[in-house]
């Protein structure tokens, strides 16, 4: 009974998050997110948790790679989670297409000056050269209609750019995988009064 209650709470929370995303997608030209200072590590863990079942289904694993000290960003939580889960899902689909053993998606956090980079690296099939320049165009997809709409990367980039960041393809090699990066400004943490 306890497990069922946890599952139902998870599903309700996800349903509410998806509803908020759908509402914001109705007006794609306007980012309506409400940014708050939040834990980046918490958002990453939540995103990985959301994608855990799909990873298991594809026989892959998702690994987080960040230091113990937490990092804070000023962002709408739903929009960040939607963006990160889009990238993780794309990576898992790329691995699944390979039908290879030992599929892995690694989510790595790196500080770069006053910005933070979240790299999503997979060992899937990589991206063919002719598609690299089209990745972030609206309605571009290499998947069939049951798997993709071609809106994921485009909307994710809009979300992240709306918060002063960016999403870009860092690296890809056919047959060896890809690395995408979400880059965001660090939130200025208020100093505790002495």
Phi, psi and omega per residue, in radians:
X1 nan -0.647 3.140
X2 -1.112 -0.760 3.131
X3 -1.075 -0.746 3.118
X4 -1.059 -0.709 3.131
X5 -1.108 -0.711 3.108
X6 -1.127 -0.782 3.131
X7 -1.072 -0.752 -3.128
X8 -1.151 -0.737 3.115
X9 -1.078 -0.718 3.120
X10 -1.090 -0.813 -3.119
X11 -1.131 -0.712 3.111
X12 -1.094 -0.769 -3.141
X13 -1.088 -0.762 3.121
X14 -1.135 -0.702 3.111
X15 -1.061 -0.735 3.121
X16 -1.146 -0.716 3.141
X17 -1.119 -0.775 -3.131
X18 -1.107 -0.703 3.106
X19 -1.050 -0.741 3.126
X20 -1.131 -0.690 3.113
X21 -1.120 -0.790 3.139
X22 -1.046 -0.733 3.116
X23 -1.063 -0.736 -3.136
X24 -1.242 -0.487 3.122
X25 -1.244 -0.367 -3.132
X26 -1.066 -0.469 3.078
X27 -2.186 1.390 -3.001
X28 -1.115 -0.406 -3.095
X29 -1.354 -0.241 -3.086
X30 -2.078 2.251 3.045
X31 -1.567 2.089 -3.045
X32 -1.901 0.159 -3.098
X33 -1.092 2.673 3.103
X34 -1.900 1.757 -3.075
X35 -1.231 2.449 3.030
X36 -2.388 2.713 3.059
X37 -1.302 2.104 -3.088
X38 -2.478 2.839 -3.130
X39 -1.271 2.108 3.104
X40 -1.133 -0.723 -3.130
X41 -1.064 -0.695 3.123
X42 -1.099 -0.766 -3.136
X43 -1.134 -0.660 3.118
X44 -1.166 -0.795 3.130
X45 -1.048 -0.725 3.136
X46 -1.123 -0.725 3.128
X47 -1.113 -0.743 3.124
X48 -1.128 -0.691 3.118
X49 -1.089 -0.704 3.126
X50 -1.092 -0.657 -3.067
X51 -1.604 0.002 -3.038
X52 -1.044 -0.761 -3.112
X53 -1.127 -0.716 3.129
X54 -1.167 -0.669 3.100
X55 -1.054 -0.769 3.138
X56 -1.111 -0.699 3.132
X57 -1.081 -0.630 -3.124
X58 -1.547 -0.003 -3.140
X59 1.252 0.448 -3.114
X60 -1.989 2.958 3.037
X61 -2.230 2.657 3.089
X62 -1.972 2.180 -3.072
X63 -2.039 2.302 3.051
X64 -1.714 2.503 -3.064
X65 -2.385 1.565 3.058
X66 -2.609 2.739 -3.105
X67 -1.261 2.883 -3.081
X68 -1.097 -0.651 -3.071
X69 -1.190 2.212 -3.077
X70 -1.297 2.746 3.141
X71 -2.164 2.469 -3.091
X72 -2.046 2.414 3.114
X73 -2.252 2.724 3.123
X74 -1.804 1.752 -2.999
X75 -2.715 2.767 2.979
X76 -1.309 2.127 -3.032
X77 -1.059 -0.779 -3.111
X78 -1.073 -0.741 -3.101
X79 -1.184 -0.669 3.105
X80 -1.149 -0.801 -3.136
X81 -1.071 -0.729 3.106
X82 -1.063 -0.743 -3.125
X83 -1.152 -0.803 -3.106
X84 -1.201 -0.737 3.126
X85 -1.153 -0.567 3.036
X86 -1.016 -0.818 -3.117
X87 -1.172 -0.719 3.111
X88 -1.120 -0.751 3.124
X89 -1.060 -0.777 3.102
X90 -1.018 -0.735 3.131
X91 -1.110 -0.776 3.139
X92 -1.118 -0.651 3.098
X93 -1.170 -0.661 3.108
X94 -1.129 -0.666 3.095
X95 -1.181 -0.759 -3.107
X96 -1.055 -0.677 3.136
X97 -1.114 -0.472 -3.140
X98 -1.310 -0.424 -3.047
X99 0.938 0.620 -3.091
X100 -1.804 2.677 3.061
X101 -1.330 2.730 3.022
X102 1.284 0.619 3.095
X103 -1.189 2.381 -3.119
X104 -2.537 2.370 2.986
X105 -2.008 2.158 -3.133
X106 -1.946 2.204 3.113
X107 -1.860 1.905 -3.001
X108 -2.011 2.383 3.136
X109 -1.935 2.261 -3.137
X110 -2.361 2.372 3.048
X111 -1.529 2.410 3.118
X112 -2.409 1.589 -3.080
X113 1.149 -2.178 -3.128
X114 -1.690 0.374 3.129
X115 -2.255 2.794 3.095
X116 -2.152 2.458 3.116
X117 -2.018 2.256 3.046
X118 -1.913 1.887 -3.118
X119 -1.664 2.331 3.096
X120 -1.991 1.836 -3.022
X121 -1.975 2.329 3.103
X122 -2.254 2.863 3.068
X123 -1.945 0.711 3.098
X124 -1.434 -2.681 -3.006
X125 -1.439 -0.083 -3.104
X126 1.329 3.099 -3.078
X127 -2.019 2.256 -3.133
X128 -1.157 2.546 -3.074
X129 -0.906 -0.704 -3.056
X130 -1.206 -0.242 -3.119
X131 -1.711 -0.257 -3.001
X132 -0.974 -0.723 -3.077
X133 -1.400 -0.136 -3.069
X134 -1.861 -0.073 -2.986
X135 -0.920 -0.705 -3.028
X136 -1.715 0.124 3.101
X137 -1.329 2.497 3.134
X138 -1.079 2.350 3.087
X139 1.186 0.267 3.023
X140 -1.527 2.235 3.053
X141 -2.645 2.605 3.032
X142 -1.778 0.007 -3.092
X143 -1.638 2.834 3.035
X144 -1.358 2.950 -2.993
X145 -1.092 -0.418 -3.136
X146 -1.307 -0.295 -3.072
X147 -1.912 -0.414 -3.068
X148 -2.749 2.669 3.131
X149 -1.851 -0.236 -3.058
X150 1.417 0.221 3.141
X151 -1.840 -0.325 -3.004
X152 -0.940 -1.006 -3.107
X153 -1.178 -0.676 -3.133
X154 -1.082 -0.843 -3.135
X155 -1.200 -0.718 3.130
X156 -1.028 -0.749 3.128
X157 -1.129 -0.702 3.090
X158 -1.043 -0.791 3.126
X159 -1.002 -0.899 -3.037
X160 -1.211 -0.706 3.093
X161 -1.131 -0.528 3.093
X162 -1.133 -0.252 3.128
X163 -2.000 0.418 3.058
X164 1.389 0.245 -3.134
X165 -2.018 -2.781 3.122
X166 -2.800 2.804 2.979
X167 -2.184 2.354 3.102
X168 -2.630 2.800 3.039
X169 -1.446 2.055 -3.135
X170 -1.473 -0.730 -2.960
X171 -2.827 2.478 3.017
X172 -2.699 2.602 3.068
X173 -2.557 2.210 -3.103
X174 -0.981 2.265 3.135
X175 1.455 -0.132 -3.079
X176 -2.166 -0.188 3.059
X177 2.026 -3.114 -3.066
X178 -2.459 2.739 3.023
X179 -2.305 2.084 3.009
X180 -1.827 2.694 3.141
X181 -2.249 2.322 2.901
X182 -1.784 2.118 -3.141
X183 -2.024 2.327 -3.102
X184 -2.413 2.638 2.997
X185 -1.235 2.540 3.054
X186 -1.237 2.536 3.032
X187 -1.402 2.476 3.076
X188 -1.409 1.993 3.134
X189 -1.377 2.350 3.108
X190 -1.213 2.307 3.100
X191 -1.277 2.415 3.106
X192 -1.249 2.397 3.141
X193 -1.172 2.444 -3.060
X194 -1.184 nan nan
